[in-house]
Amino acid sequence: MKLLIVLLLWAILLVLCWPIALLALVLWPIVWLLSIPFRVVGMAMEAFLRLVKAVLFFPARVLRYRENT
């Protein structure tokens, strides 16, 4: 569904201002390639924060602590 919306918006941009639409079409792979290192850093930070959470909550898991809900 998201792809369909993006294609529809790009088609509207193509009708309204074709040079910008073609420029966006050409630059999109370059932007995608430049964003790869940021995604890798984001995944590494998420893994690190999950590890910290697991270490901090380990004593509660060992003692089988359950929050009153």
C-alpha positions as CSV (number, residue, x, y, z in Angstrom):
1,M,0.0,0.0,0.0
2,K,2.9,2.3,0.9
3,L,4.5,1.7,-2.5
4,L,1.2,2.5,-4.3
5,I,0.9,5.8,-2.5
6,V,4.6,6.7,-3.3
7,L,4.0,5.9,-7.0
8,L,0.9,7.9,-7.1
9,L,2.6,10.9,-5.5
10,W,5.5,10.6,-7.9
11,A,3.1,10.4,-10.9
12,I,1.4,13.6,-9.6
13,L,4.8,15.3,-9.3
14,L,5.7,14.1,-12.8
15,V,2.6,15.8,-14.2
16,L,3.1,19.0,-12.2
17,C,6.8,19.4,-12.5
18,W,8.6,16.7,-14.6
19,P,12.2,17.9,-14.0
20,I,11.9,17.6,-10.3
21,A,10.3,14.2,-10.6
22,L,13.1,12.9,-12.8
23,L,15.7,14.4,-10.5
24,A,14.1,12.6,-7.6
25,L,14.1,9.4,-9.6
26,V,17.8,9.7,-10.3
27,L,18.8,10.8,-6.8
28,W,16.8,8.3,-4.8
29,P,19.3,5.4,-5.2
30,I,22.2,7.7,-4.2
31,V,20.3,8.9,-1.0
32,W,19.5,5.2,-0.3
33,L,23.1,4.3,-0.5
34,L,24.2,7.2,1.7
35,S,21.6,6.2,4.4
36,I,23.0,2.6,4.8
37,P,25.7,3.5,7.3
38,F,23.1,5.3,9.5
39,R,20.9,2.2,9.4
40,V,23.8,0.0,10.5
41,V,24.6,2.4,13.4
42,G,20.9,2.4,14.3
43,M,20.8,-1.4,14.4
44,A,24.0,-1.6,16.5
45,M,22.6,1.0,19.0
46,E,19.3,-0.9,19.3
47,A,21.2,-4.2,19.9
48,F,23.4,-2.5,22.5
49,L,20.4,-1.0,24.3
50,R,18.6,-4.3,24.4
51,L,21.8,-5.9,25.8
52,V,21.9,-3.2,28.6
53,K,18.2,-3.8,29.3
54,A,18.8,-7.6,29.5
55,V,21.7,-7.1,31.9
56,L,19.8,-4.7,34.1
57,F,16.7,-6.9,34.3
58,F,18.6,-10.2,34.7
59,P,18.4,-10.2,38.6
60,A,14.6,-9.7,38.4
61,R,14.3,-12.6,36.0
62,V,16.4,-14.8,38.2
63,L,14.3,-13.9,41.3
64,R,11.1,-14.3,39.2
65,Y,9.9,-10.8,40.1
66,R,6.4,-10.1,38.7
67,E,5.0,-6.6,38.7
68,N,1.5,-6.3,40.1
69,T,-0.9,-5.8,37.2
